[in-house]
Every structure is written in structure tokens, then in C-alpha cells.
Amino acid sequence: VHHRRLELMSKQVHAIMGPSGVGKSSLMEVLALRRRTTYEGDIQFYDPAFAKGHVRGTLQSSDYISWVEQYPAMTFLDNLTVRQTLEVALALQGADRAAREDAMTKAVRRFLLAGKEDTKMKWLSGGQVKRMALAVGMVRKPKLLMADEPLSGLAETDAIRSIRCMYEFANYRDANVFLSLHQPSSAVMMFVDVVSIIPFHEMESAGGLKALKLLQIGRA
């Protein structure tokens, strides 16, 4: 990405799209402070809670950013149950037992994991692991939820439910959801506010599905 500005706003679901290998995951990892790069640029994070406004270089990503891996199975401990995994994530947020139980109950219901609370992570299906990764990311209540192709491999109904949960999270928590998508359906795109496309190693932005279609037609 050369000479481009990417702005992620609160209460938005912002999707990044482009052909395989164009660098979507690499860009997201750089923005999440998970990868070093030889390119130069500024990452600025603004939060009204900070008197100084902009924070450069001192942002601890774990405080504000939840990262959801494209292949999340490797990030979980196989022998922990769904309940234990969520409880650990909530305990790290300092939630008391009653708050943890309430948040866990809501998370498993929201992501269709009810009845799986005592199932070990290693026995979950691929789709259940994907949904569990989103649940863990959201219970941490980040200001920025970043997810690398979180809908890939999910059935259409699960994909729609997951993107709807992210949309509701962004609006309810005054947060931003930044995710990469690969061949999303029109039903999924209904819950996306802004789209950034990386064609030929350049970034262009489009607001909404209609603008995205015009951009694609213009490129054809």
C-alpha cells in the first residue's frame, strides 16, 4: 500500500478485500502491531479517554485491539473447555464471577455454542472454532476488533449470524470491526459499512455495496 490513508471509525464494520496474495493479512498484521515492516508510515489511535488525543508508538495493542486469526485453532488450548476458554478471557479483563458467567452465557448463545460449554476445544468443528474465536475477541470489549477472514469456511447462515454479531458489537460498543473478506455474499455485505479494495497492490475505498460494485465495474 503506497501513499494511501486508511481511517477506521467507531460504530463501523470496515471490510478489506482483494485477490489472494495481495497482502490483506500482512496489512492487517501491521496495523495490529503484530508484524514489523520496512515500509514507513504512521499509525494513530484516538480515544477521547486520552487527554493527549493521538498516541504514537506507545499503544499497547492488547489493551485496545482484539485479533482473530484466520486459522484460530492453533491459538486455543486443546484441553480447555469452551467455558474455561471464555472464563480465562474474561478474567484477564478483571470481570468478577457473576459478570463472567453472564458474559459467557450471552456469548455461547450469540455464537450458537449453547450446549457446548463443557466440550473441550479440540472436539469442536472448524466452524465452531471460528465462531469461538470471534466470541473470545468480543468478550474482551476492544475498541478495535480485527479479524482475518473470520467467515471463510462457515456455512452461509453461520456467516450471516457472525457478521451480524460483529455489526451489533461495533454499534453497541462504539467500536470498529476491521476484517478481511473473500467472496462474501450480498447478505453478508448488508452488514458492512465501508469496503477497502486492494487491487494490484493499491488501496481504494468505497462506501457501501453500491460503490463497491461501481468500483469493480470501473476496474474491469
C-alpha positions as CSV (number, residue, x, y, z in Angstrom):
1,V,0.0,0.0,0.0
2,H,1.7,3.2,-1.2
3,H,0.7,6.8,-0.4
4,R,-2.7,5.8,1.0
5,R,-4.7,6.8,4.1
6,L,-6.9,4.3,5.9
7,E,-9.2,5.6,8.5
8,L,-11.2,3.2,10.8
9,M,-14.1,4.9,12.5
10,S,-16.1,3.8,15.5
11,K,-19.5,2.1,15.0
12,Q,-18.4,0.8,11.6
13,V,-17.7,-2.6,10.1
14,H,-14.9,-2.0,7.6
15,A,-14.0,-4.8,5.2
16,I,-10.8,-5.2,3.2
17,M,-11.0,-7.2,0.0
18,G,-8.7,-8.2,-2.8
19,P,-7.3,-11.2,-4.7
20,S,-5.4,-13.9,-2.8
21,G,-1.8,-12.9,-2.1
22,V,-2.3,-9.2,-2.5
23,G,-1.3,-8.5,1.1
24,K,-4.6,-8.2,3.1
25,S,-3.4,-10.3,6.0
26,S,0.0,-8.6,6.1
27,L,-1.6,-5.2,6.1
28,M,-3.9,-6.2,9.0
29,E,-1.0,-7.6,11.0
30,V,1.0,-4.4,10.6
31,L,-2.0,-2.3,11.7
32,A,-2.5,-4.6,14.7
33,L,1.2,-4.2,15.7
34,R,1.8,-7.8,15.1
35,R,4.3,-7.6,12.3
36,R,7.4,-5.4,11.7
37,T,7.7,-3.8,8.3
38,T,10.4,-1.9,6.4
39,Y,7.8,0.5,5.0
40,E,7.3,3.9,6.6
41,G,4.0,5.3,7.9
42,D,2.0,6.5,10.8
43,I,-0.5,4.5,12.9
44,Q,-2.5,6.9,15.1
45,F,-5.0,5.8,17.7
46,Y,-7.5,8.2,19.1
47,D,-9.6,7.7,22.1
48,P,-11.5,10.5,23.9
49,A,-10.3,9.0,27.2
50,F,-6.8,10.2,26.4
51,A,-6.2,13.8,27.1
52,K,-3.4,14.0,24.5
53,G,-5.7,12.6,21.8
54,H,-3.3,10.9,19.4
55,V,-1.0,8.1,20.6
56,R,2.1,7.3,18.6
57,G,4.4,4.3,19.3
58,T,3.1,3.8,22.9
59,L,-0.1,1.9,22.0
60,Q,-0.3,-1.5,23.7
61,S,-2.3,-3.4,21.1
62,S,-3.6,-5.9,23.7
63,D,-5.4,-3.1,25.5
64,Y,-7.4,-1.8,22.6
65,I,-7.2,-4.4,19.8
66,S,-8.6,-8.0,19.7
67,W,-7.0,-10.1,16.9
68,V,-8.8,-13.1,15.4
69,E,-6.6,-15.4,13.5
70,Q,-7.6,-16.8,10.1
71,Y,-6.9,-20.3,11.5
72,P,-7.7,-19.8,15.1
73,A,-7.5,-23.5,16.3
74,M,-3.8,-23.0,16.9
75,T,-4.5,-20.2,19.4
76,F,-6.5,-22.3,21.8
77,L,-5.5,-24.8,24.4
78,D,-6.9,-28.2,23.3
79,N,-7.9,-29.5,26.7
80,L,-9.7,-26.4,27.9
81,T,-13.4,-26.4,27.6
82,V,-15.5,-23.7,25.9
83,R,-16.5,-22.4,29.3
84,Q,-12.9,-22.4,30.6
85,T,-11.6,-20.6,27.5
86,L,-14.1,-17.8,27.8
87,E,-13.6,-17.5,31.5
88,V,-9.9,-17.0,31.0
89,A,-10.5,-14.3,28.5
90,L,-13.0,-12.6,30.9
91,A,-10.8,-13.0,33.9
92,L,-8.0,-11.2,32.1
93,Q,-10.4,-8.3,31.8
94,G,-10.9,-8.2,35.5
95,A,-14.5,-9.3,35.4
96,D,-15.9,-10.8,38.6
97,R,-17.5,-14.2,38.7
98,A,-21.1,-13.0,38.2
99,A,-20.1,-10.8,35.3
100,R,-18.1,-13.7,33.7
101,E,-21.0,-16.1,33.9
102,D,-23.4,-13.5,32.4
103,A,-21.0,-12.7,29.5
104,M,-20.2,-16.3,28.9
105,T,-23.9,-17.3,28.7
106,K,-24.5,-14.5,26.2
107,A,-21.5,-15.3,24.1
108,V,-22.3,-19.0,23.7
109,R,-25.9,-18.2,22.8
110,R,-25.0,-15.5,20.4
111,F,-22.5,-17.7,18.5
112,L,-24.6,-20.9,18.6
113,L,-22.4,-22.7,21.1
114,A,-25.0,-23.3,23.7
115,G,-24.7,-26.9,24.9
116,K,-21.0,-26.9,24.1
117,E,-19.9,-25.2,27.3
118,D,-18.2,-28.3,28.7
119,T,-16.8,-29.5,25.4
120,K,-13.1,-29.4,25.0
121,M,-11.8,-27.1,22.3
122,K,-10.1,-30.0,20.4
123,W,-13.5,-31.6,19.8
124,L,-15.2,-28.5,18.2
125,S,-15.7,-28.4,14.5
126,G,-13.9,-26.0,12.3
127,G,-16.9,-23.7,12.1
128,Q,-17.4,-23.8,15.9
129,V,-13.8,-22.9,16.4
130,K,-14.2,-19.9,14.1
131,R,-17.2,-18.7,16.0
132,M,-15.5,-19.3,19.3
133,A,-12.6,-17.1,18.2
134,L,-15.0,-14.3,17.5
135,A,-16.7,-14.8,20.9
136,V,-13.3,-14.6,22.7
137,G,-12.4,-11.5,20.7
138,M,-15.6,-9.7,21.6
139,V,-15.8,-10.5,25.3
140,R,-12.6,-8.6,25.7
141,K,-14.5,-5.4,24.7
142,P,-11.8,-3.9,22.5
143,K,-12.1,-0.6,20.7
144,L,-10.9,-2.3,17.5
145,L,-11.7,-5.9,16.6
146,M,-9.5,-7.2,13.8
147,A,-10.4,-10.5,12.1
148,D,-8.6,-12.2,9.3
149,E,-11.2,-13.9,7.1
150,P,-13.4,-14.9,10.0
151,L,-16.2,-16.0,7.7
152,S,-14.2,-18.3,5.5
153,G,-15.3,-21.9,5.8
154,L,-18.6,-21.1,7.5
155,A,-22.0,-22.1,6.2
156,E,-24.0,-19.2,4.8
157,T,-26.3,-19.0,7.8
158,D,-23.4,-19.0,10.3
159,A,-21.5,-16.4,8.2
160,I,-24.5,-14.1,8.3
161,R,-25.1,-14.6,12.0
162,S,-21.4,-13.9,12.7
163,I,-21.2,-10.7,10.6
164,R,-24.4,-9.5,12.2
165,C,-22.9,-10.1,15.7
166,M,-19.9,-8.0,14.6
167,Y,-22.1,-5.3,13.3
168,E,-24.1,-5.2,16.5
169,F,-20.8,-5.2,18.5
170,A,-19.4,-2.3,16.6
171,N,-22.5,-0.2,17.2
172,Y,-23.3,-1.2,20.8
173,R,-19.6,-0.9,22.0
174,D,-18.8,2.2,20.0
175,A,-16.0,0.1,18.4
176,N,-14.7,-0.6,14.9
177,V,-14.6,-4.0,13.3
178,F,-11.9,-4.4,10.6
179,L,-12.0,-7.7,8.8
180,S,-10.9,-9.2,5.5
181,L,-13.4,-11.0,3.4
182,H,-13.2,-13.4,0.5
183,Q,-16.1,-13.7,-1.9
184,P,-18.8,-12.6,0.5
185,S,-22.4,-13.0,-0.3
186,S,-24.8,-10.0,-0.8
187,A,-26.5,-11.0,2.5
188,V,-23.1,-10.7,4.3
189,M,-22.4,-7.3,2.7
190,M,-25.6,-5.9,4.1
191,F,-23.7,-5.7,7.5
192,V,-20.6,-4.0,6.0
193,D,-20.4,-0.2,6.3
194,V,-17.2,0.5,4.4
195,V,-15.1,-1.5,1.9
196,S,-11.5,-1.0,1.0
197,I,-10.2,-2.9,-2.0
198,I,-6.6,-3.7,-2.7
199,P,-6.3,-4.3,-6.5
200,F,-2.8,-4.6,-8.0
201,H,-1.2,-3.6,-4.7
202,E,-3.1,-0.3,-4.4
203,M,-5.8,0.5,-1.9
204,E,-9.0,2.2,-2.9
205,S,-12.0,2.8,-0.6
206,A,-15.7,2.6,-1.3
207,G,-18.6,3.4,0.9
208,G,-21.2,0.7,0.8
209,L,-22.1,-2.1,-1.6
210,K,-23.3,0.1,-4.5
211,A,-20.0,2.0,-4.5
212,L,-18.1,-1.3,-4.4
213,K,-19.9,-2.6,-7.4
214,L,-19.2,0.6,-9.4
215,L,-15.5,0.4,-8.4
216,Q,-15.3,-3.2,-9.6
217,I,-17.1,-2.4,-12.9
218,G,-14.8,0.5,-13.4
219,R,-11.7,-1.7,-13.0
220,A,-13.0,-4.4,-15.4
